[in-house]
Amino acid sequence: MKKLAPFSILFSLLLIGSCKEVGKVSPVAESQKGKHQITYAKGFSIEQLGNYITVITLHSPWPNAQRPLRYALVAREKMDALTLEITDFDAIVPVPVQTYVATSTTHIPALESLGVLKGMVGFPGTDYVSSKNARSLIASGQISNIGQNEALNTEMTIALQPNVVFGFGINASNSAYNTLATAGIPIVFNGDWTEESPLGKAEWIKFFAPFFNKETLANEIFDTIEMEYQKAKVLAESASTRPTVLSGALYKDVWYLPGGQSWAAQFLEDAQADYVFSGNTQHGSLALSWEKVLEKGQQATFWMGPAQFTSYQEMKKASPHYAQFKAFQNKKVFTFAKTNGETGGLLYYELAPNRPDIVLKDLIHILHPHVLPQYEPVFFKPLSP
């Protein structure tokens, strides 16, 4: 659920080919005010230029990006009447988009919720997709497997002729995206993965909405998610205890786990739990020795998200160090790796960033069983023996 060299290649090949000043457009209608309000997400903003042009600014396409990216979304029926200065934007896209390529599983739940999944014509690494509706489209051949995100099959993608490619990047270098841009296909980056708060990630449904004229629906969907998240958070505050929680697992000789100011750590705080590395100031992940983790987490009551492990037997076989932790000894380890899609994709990686309310309820039910006694967890399940 995530690379353009200089964008000058793209500018000269977009659908609006002339370099003229922005034409005069009508004032923004009163009914449009507030429809692009962004509350939690920090990575993008949206502004309306008249009634026919929407500008999306991507502030954080990847960590330490040198500059923001700007995309102009132009009403399809006005493409010939309006003129734009191409070098003002990194892509110009006629909307509503009719066909597109997505490149991260985190894109799929938002697009599905907006009712536009049938417009997806390509996706890299389709085996990782868990959505039942998307899997049906893949099985019928409506969504083509276009390789892997690090090495898109550019010939196949160009043949599909999507209106836009929703990409993501860890930096500004991706030769496949450059090739697609040269072929005249607009590349629009999505930086949802750089958000640091649960509701901030979920709010990226509003990023997709203007491409399909679905702003009202996106607002309604997000408002419901926000309401459910806040209700669960308040409910958790009634808990009488704050259990301690450990996370992550070893990969070779390094223990990877969430930073103290990360998305995952925020979930635990909102679920009224004390994450053993909450004092850490990192927003991303930590890479520590097992000795350091043992020092801080040996007595933790719960262990949430032990990487890919699904059973205690697997963990014992992988490393004898795990058995030294209290949560392991007391069988209080919970994993999201047991909730898979039809072809083995992990549902957590796809859906969790879009539905933080479900993640929070899972955690509250596990950490404070009396608070949500009848709830059935979606992502987090106990490890098998």
Secondary structure, DSSP 8 states (H G I E B T S, - for coil): ----S-THHHHTTSS--------------GGGTTTT--SS--SEEEEEETTTEEEEEES-SSTT-SS-EEEEEEEGGGTTT----GGG-SEEEEES--SEEE--TTHHHHHHHTT-GGGEEEES-GGG---HHHHHHHHTTSSEE-EETTEE-HHHHHHH--SEEEE--SSS--HHHHHHHHTT--EEE--GGG--SHHHHHTTHHHHGGGGT-HHHHHHHHHHHHHHHHHHHHHHTT-S---EEEE-EEETTEEEEE-TTSHHHHHHHHTT-EETTTT---SSEEEE-HHHHHHHHTT-SEEE--TT--BHHHHHHH-GGGGGSHHHHTT-EEESTT-B-TTS-BHHHHHTTT-HHHHHHHHHHHH-TTTSTT---SS-EE-B-
